[in-house]
Amino acid sequence: MSDHPNILIFMADQLNGTLFPDGPAEWLHAPNLKALAARSARFANAYTGSPLCAPGRASFMSGQLPRRTRVYDNAAEFASDIPTYAHHLRSAGYATTLSGKMHFVGPDQLHGFEERLTTDIYPADFGWTPDYRKAGERIDWWYHNLGSVKGAGVAEITNQLEYDDEVAFNAVRKIYDLGRRAEQRPWMLTVSFTHPHDPYVARRKYWDLYEDCAHLSPATAPIAYEEQDTHSQRLMDACDFRSLDITDEDVRRSRRAYFANISYVDDKIGEVLEALQGTRQAENTIVVFASDHGDMLGERGLWFKMSFLEGSARVPLMIAAPGLPAGRIDAPVSTMDLTPTLCDLAGISLNEIAPWTDGESLVPLANGADRTSPVRMEYAAEGSVAPMVCLREGQWKYVECAVDRAQLFDIANDPNELTNLIDDGAYADVRARFAAMAAQHWDLAAYDAEVRASQARRHVVYPALRNGAYFPWDFQPLQKASERYMRNHMDLNVLEESKRFPRGE
C-alpha cells in the first residue's frame, strides 16, 4: 500500500447546495451520501467559481476564476497550459483517471488525466458561444428553455441516464482494477455524473420515493417579471419563459424528479464505494463529494443556474480524509479551494501550488483556523450582457455588474435573498467595504473587453471549422479489446490469478 492516500472524487451536476445544509437534508433518500457525510468535513456554505457547467468545472479543476482560465462560457477553450489538480497530483506520482463529464472545450480532452474512461455528454467545440454584440438574442437550439419543466416525469431510460449508467460502470471496473494492483502508484479517480441536471426525468423506482415529499413546492413563490432584478429578467428571457404556461403541478413534478435523481446518483456512488470497500482500499482513500453549480428549482420563478443567488451558486462539498475532522464548517468556501486542499492532503508543497490557484487549502479551516480571503465568483455567459462578479464573506454577499444595480444580501438573516440592502444607509459601510474589495480584485471594463474578444474569435473559427471536412474534438475512449479478458499472447494461469481479488481465500 502506498504511503500517499488515494483520492476518489465524486462530482454531481447542477446539485443545489441548499439541500445540503449539513450533508444531505434529512428528508432526502440518500443513504450513501449520508454515511459519507457522517465521516466528512462538511462545508455548509460552499460556492462554485462560476454558476455554469464549463466555467464552473474549469475553476473546480484549476482552482482559478474564469477570467484566469478564459473559460467564460460553455464553448470557451480550456487551454492546455493551465495546471489542474490532475496535473499537480500526476507530477507527484499519482495515476490520474476520469470517468464521466468535465465539459472540456478544445482539442485537449484530458487536462492532466492519464486515462479517460468515457466520452463527455456535451460537445467539445465552439458551437455554444454567446454573443454580447447581440444582447437579448435567444439562440433556441442550445439555450435552456422551460420544456424541461413542462416535460418532467418518469422514464426508464434517457440520454442522461444512459450516460451516468456508463460512468458508474466504468468507475466500478476501474476501482476493481486498482484493487487488483494493476497500478502500483497512488491513484486519483474523478467520477463525474450528469445528474441531477435537467431534464427533470427519473426512473420510477426513485420517483416513487418522493410521492409524499413535503418539499415539492418552492419556499419562495414566483416573483413577477417586472419585480425581478435585471439579471434575473435576462435569465427569464433567455429561458423563453413566456412560451410555456408553467403550472404548480409542473413545478412539483420537476422538483420530484430532481430529488429522485439525487437518489439515483446516491445509488451510483454507492456502487463505486462498495467496490472500494470490497477491494480493501477504503481506509487509504480520501473521498470528496461536490457539484459544479446548483439549480434554482423554481424558487422565485427561476430555473437552472447562471445566477449568483443561493440555489444556483451554492453547492455541496464534503471531504472525508485523514487530517480533516468530521463536522460542519459554516465559513464560506469555494470549489476552487479543492485543488490546494487535495495537494495539502497529498503532501504536495503549497508553495508550488499557490501561483496557480485562486483558492486556499481547507485543511486549516477544518481544524479551527479562520479563512484568510473572501469567496469570489464570476459569470460572463448566456443570460448576461457584461461580466458579473460576486464576493461572499461572513454573512454577506455582494454582486456587481457594470450594467446592473449592485446587490448586497445578509445571508444569515435573509437566506432567501429577498431584500437588497445596497441602498440602505444603515449598511453604507458594508457596501463601501465590498465595493472597495471588488475594485481591488476586478477591472470590469478590461474583463468585458476580454470576453468580447474571445467571443468574436470563436465566431470566426467555429463556422470555418464546420465548413468542409470536420474533425471533432470530442473525446474518443480507447477500447483495446485485444488486451481484455483472455487472449493468446497471455498465460491463462497468470491471467486468472492476477484478475482475482482477494487471492487465496
Summary of the structure (lengths in Angstrom):
residues: 505
radius of gyration: 22.5
end to end distance: 19.5
largest distance: 80.4
contacts: 1719
relative contact order: 0.18
helix: 38%
strand: 15%
